[in-house]
Amino acid sequence: MMSLVWKLLRQHISIAQFAGFFFANLFGMFIVLLGLQFYNDVKPLFSQEDGFLKPEYLIVSKRISGMSVLGAGESCGFSEKDVNDITSQPFCKSVGAFTASQYRVVCSLGVNGVAQMGTDMFFESVPDRYVDTDLSKWKFNPEEGVVPIVLPRTYLAIYNFGFAQSQSLPKISEGLVGMIDMVVVLRGNGQEQHLQGKVIGFSSRLNTILVPESFIKWSNAKFAPEADLTPNRLIVEVKNPTDDAIVKYINQHNLELENDKLDAGKATYFLRVVTVLVMCIGMLISILSFYILMLSIYLLVQKNTEKLRNLLLIGYSPVRVSLPYQLLTVGMNAVVLLLSFIILYMVRGYYMNTLWAMFPQMQDGSLLPAFCLGFCLFAVVSIINILAVRNRVMKIWNRKE
C-alpha cells in the first residue's frame, strides 16, 4: 500500500515547489533561531552592573540658575507635587528620590589595613529597587556598625590611574573590593559616631556615594533631626527612552538629565527593536514557506483525488492513505530543523570568536534556548501539516469533493 501511494505521489510532485518551500523554510527558521541566540549571547555584555539592557533609568535634577545660586530663585528640590507630576506622565513607570545625608561625614580610606587618605564626603540613598548591586549585602544594622557602600565606577578608575599610580600604591580591581577599608565618622546634633564602611561594589548607573536607604533614615534622624529632606535629584524609570514626550517635559519644566542617559537609553531601545524586527522577519518567512508547503501538498492531493478515492473505496483507511504525505512534510521539516541547527552552530562560532576578541571577559552562553525554540516550531508546524493532510483526505473519504 505504502509503495503504491508513493508512486502516485511521485507522479505529480513538483521539485521546484518543494525546493522553494525547503529553502524558504530553512532561511526563515535560521533567522528566527539566530535572532534569539544572538540576543542571548550578547545580553550578558549589557546586563551587568551598568544596566545597559535593564530598565531605562534617567537621573533628573532641576537646572541651577544664577538666581537659584543667590537664593532668590526657585528651590532646587523636588516637592511632593513635582514627584507626583512626573509619576503621572505616560512615559514614566516609577520614580525614586535621592535622599542625602544632612550631617558631616569624614571618611578615612585604606588598603589592607593601611590608611591612605581621609576626606570630607557625603552619602546618598535611593530605594533598594534602583540599586544595581547584590541586595543580599545591602543591609544596615546599627548594632553591627557596618555601613555597606557602593562607589561610582569612575572613582575606581580615578584611584587606579590617578592616585594609586602617582603614589606607588597597589591598583584595585572590582573583584578585590574587599581590600578597601573605610572608617566613617558621623558628626551632627552634638553627637559623633565611628562606623566601619564596607565597599561592596561599584555602580555605573548612579554617580554618587551610595548607602542603604535604611542607613540614611537612621543617621539623619540621629544626627540631623531638623534637616530639610527635600530631594534634589530623582531617578526615573521610563517605558520608552525614545519617546519625544520625555525631552519635551524636561525642557518645559527646566530640568536636566545626568550623563546623557537618554542617548544611551535610545541606543538600548534601538537594539531591542532591531532584535525583535529580525525575529519577526524570520517568522514571516517561515509562515510563508509553510503556506507554500500546504499549497504543494494540497495540489498533490488534488491531482491524485480520483486515485485516492479509489484506494479508499477498495478498503484502505484514510490513515494509511494520508501517511505518505504526512511523512513527506514531517521529514522535510526535520531536515530543515537539523540544517538550521548546523548553520546556526557555524555562524555562532564565527561571531562568538569576534566578540571574545573584543570582550575577553565574556562568558560562553548556551544553545539550549535556540534548540527549544526550534523544536517547538518543528512540533507546531508538523502537527498542523499532519492535521491538514488528514482533513483533506477525510473530505475525499466523505465524498465532499
N, C-alpha and C positions, 0 to 999 in steps of 0.2 A: 504493500500500500504506500509506504513512505517513498520508495523509489518511483512509483507511478506519479505521485503528486509532484515530486521533484522534477520529473521530466516535463510535466505541464508547466511548472514554474519557469524552467529554463527556456521554454519556447517563446515566452513573451517578456523576458527580463530585459531591461534597458540598462546597459553598462553605464552609459552617460548619466542617467538619472541617479543611479545608486552611487556612482563616483562623486557626483555633485553633493549628494547628501553626506557621504562619508567625510569628504574634506571640509565641508562647511561645518559639520558637527564637530570634527576634530579641532578646527580652528576656534569655534565658539567655546568648546569645553576647555581648551587650553587657556584661552584668555580669562575665563572665569576662575580657573584654578590658580593661574599666575597672579591675578589681581589679589586674591585672598592671601596667597603665600607671600607675595612681596610686602603686603601690608603688615602681616605678622612678623616678617623678618626685620623690617626697618622700625617697627613700633618701639622696641626697646631703646633705640637710639634717641627717641624723642620723648620717652615716658619716664625718664629718670628724674632726679630732683628738680631739674629746670622746668618740668611740667609742660614741655612743648606740645604734646598731644593730649594733655589733660584739659579739663575745663578751662575756658579762657578767663583769665583774671586781669583786671585793669586796676592800677593804683591811682586813685583820684585825689587831688588836693585843690584848694582854691588858689587862684592866681594872686600872687602878692603884688600889690600896687604901692606906689610911693606914699599914698595916703594911709595905707594899712601899716606901713613901717612907722609913720609918725603918730599912729594911734587914732587918726581921725576918720579912717575909712571903715569899711565893713570888717567884721570879725573873720579871721582865717579858719575858724572852727565850723564844724557841721552841726547844726541844730537837729533836733528830732524831726522837725518839719522837713529839713533838707534830705535827711536819710529816707524818710517816708516817700518823698517825691521821687528820688532815684529808684527806690524799690518798686514804685508803681509804674515805671516806664516799661513798655513792651519788650525792649531788648534786654532787660535785667532779669536774672534768675535769682540772685541773692546778693546781699550787701553785708559786709562785716566792717566794724570800726577798729581803727588802731587806738589803743589806749597806752599813753606814755606814762613813764614814771615821773612823779611830781616832787621828788626829793633829790638830794645829791647822791651820786653814785661814784665811788672811787674804786678802781679795779687795778690790781697788780697781776701781770701776766708772766708766766714762767713756763719752762720746758723741762720735763723730767725733774721737777722739784727745784730748779734753779731759777730764781727771779730774774726777769729780763727787762721789764719796763712796767711803769704804772701810769695811769692817766684817769682824768675825769671822763665819765661816759654817761650814757642814758640807756634805758631799756624801753622796749615797746612790746605790745602783745596784740594778737588778733585771735578771733575764735579758732578753736583747735582744728576745725574742718578745713581751714585755709592754710595750714602749716604743711609744707612739703618735706616731712621727715618722719622717722619712726615714732608714732604716737605712744608706743609702749613705754618709751623712756621720757615722754613728755608729761611728767607729773611733778608736783611740788608739795612737800610736806614740811611745814615749819619746824616740826620736831627733829627732822633729819638734818635740816640746814644745808641742803644741796640744791642749787638752782640750775636746772637744765638750760643751756644756752645754744641758740642756733645763730651762727655768724653769716654775713653775706659772703658768697663765694669770692667776691672781689677782694675781701680782706685777706684771704689766704694767698691770693696772687701778689698782693702788696707786700705781705710778710716774706714770702719766698723769694721774690725777685727784687725786692727793695731793701727792707730792713735786714733780713737774715743774711743776704749776700754782702751787704756793706759792713755788717758786724761779725762776720765769720761764724754765724750761728747755723745750726742744722736746719735744713729745709724739712717741711712737714707736708705729707700727702693727706688726702681726705681720709684714707684708711687708717691714719695714725693720729686721729683727733684726740685719742686718749692721752697723748703726750702733753697736751696743752693743759696747764694748771692755772686756775684763776682764784684769787681771793677777792671777794666782793665786800665792800664796806658801804653800808647804807646809813645816811645821816639825815635827820629831819625831825621836827616836832620835839626837839630837845632830847632825842634818842640816837643811839648809834649801835649798829649790829654788824658782826662779821659773819659772812656766809661763804661756803665753798661754791665756786662756779664750775660747772661741768659742760664743756663743749661737746655736744652730741652729733653735730652735723653742720652742713653748710647749705645755704639756700641761694638759688638764682632768681627765684620769684620775688622775694621780699628783701629789699635793700635796707635792712635795719638790724640792730642787735635784738634778737627776738627771745623772749622768755614766755613761759606759760601764762595764760590769762589768769589762772588762779593765783599765781605769784604776784602779778601786778595788782590785783584787787586786795590781796592781803597786805602788801607793802604800802600801797597808797593809803589804805585805811589806818595803818600804824604810824607811818612817817609823814603823811600829808593829808590828814583827815578833812581839812577845809579847802583843799585844792579844787579848782575847776577841771573836771574830767571831760570837757567837750572835746571830741576827737578832731584832729586837724587833717587826718587822711582816712580814706575809705578804700577797702578792697572790694571790687565789684565783679561778680561772676556774670558774664554776658552769654546770651544764646548764640549769637552770630556776630563775630568781630568785624565782619564786612558791612554790617548794617549802617547805612548812612545816617540813621537817626542818632547813633552814638556821637559822631562828630558834631552833628547839629546841636545836640543837647549840651555837649561840652563847651562849644563856642557860645551858645546863648546864655549859659549860666556862669561864664567866666571861670571855667575850671581848667586844670592841667592834668595831663597824663604823664606818668613816670616812665622813662626809658623806652619810649616808642613802643610800648606793649601792644598798641593797636596794630601796628605794622606787622609785628610777629604773629599776632592772632590772625591777621588776614592770610599770612603765609600758611599757617596751620590749617585754616578752614579751606584754603585752596587745595592743599594736599588731600584732605578728606574728600572734597568734591571730585577731584581727579580720580581717586581710587574707586569711589562709588560709580563714577561715569564709565570707567574701563570695565568694571564688572557688569554693569547694565548692558554695555555693548556686547560683551561676551554672551550674556544671557539671551539677548535679542537674536544673535546669530544662531545660538543653539536652538531657540524656538523655531526660527525659520527653517533650519535644517531638519528639525523634527517634522515640520509641516511638509517639507519635500519628501521625506521618507513615507509619511502617511499617504501622500498622493501617489507615490510609486506603488506602494502595497495595494492601495485601492484600485489602481489601474490594472495591476496584475490579476487581482481577484475578479475585476470586471471582465477582463479579456477571457478568463477561464470560467466564467459564471456557468455556462451551459455544461461544461465538462464536470465541474464540481457538483452541480446539481445531479448529474447522472450518477456520480460516485455516492452521493448521499442517498439517492433513491435505491441503489442496489445494496445498501446496508451499512455503509461506512458512517461512523459517528461524526458529528461536527467537530469534536475534539481532535480526532485523527486527521481530518481534512485541514484544520486550522494549524496544526503543529508545525509543518514545514515553513509556513510564512512567519510563525512566531519565532521559530528557531533562527530564521534569517535575520529578523530585526534585532533580537537579543544578541545574536552573535556579532553583528555589526556594531552594536552599542558597546559590547565588551571589548572589541578590538580598538574602538575609538578611545575608551577609557584607559586601556593599557598603554596605547601610544601617547596619550596625553600625559600620563604619569612619567613616561620615559623622557619626553621632550621637556616637561617641567623640571625634572631632575637635572638634565643637562644645562638648561638655561639658568636655573637657580645656582648651580655650581659656578657658572661664569660671573653672575652679578654678585654672589657672595664673596668671591675672591677679590673683586673690586672694592666691596665695602670693607672687607677685612684689611685691605691695604690702606684705606683711609681712616678706619676706626679699629685699631688693633685690639681694643678692649671689648669689642662687640662679641657677644656670645652666639653660638650656633643655635638656631631655632629648630622647631620640629616640623616635619612634613605631615603630621597627623591631621591638622585641620583641613588641608587640601585633600588628603585621602578620604576623609569623612565626607566632605562636600561632594567629591567625585562619585563616590559610591552611592550617596543619596540621590544625585542627579541620574545616575545609571538606573537605580531601582525605580525611581518615579517614571522615567521615560519608558523603560522596558515594560512596566506594568500597564501603562497607558497603551503602548503598542499591542500588547497581548490582548487586552480587553477590546481594543478597536478592531483587531482582526477577527476575534471571536464573534463580536457583534455583527460584523459584515457577513461572516459565514452563516450565522444564525438567521439572518434575513433571507439568505438563499434557501436555507433549510425550511423556513416557514413560507417559502414561495412568495415572498414580498417583492421580489424582483424577477 
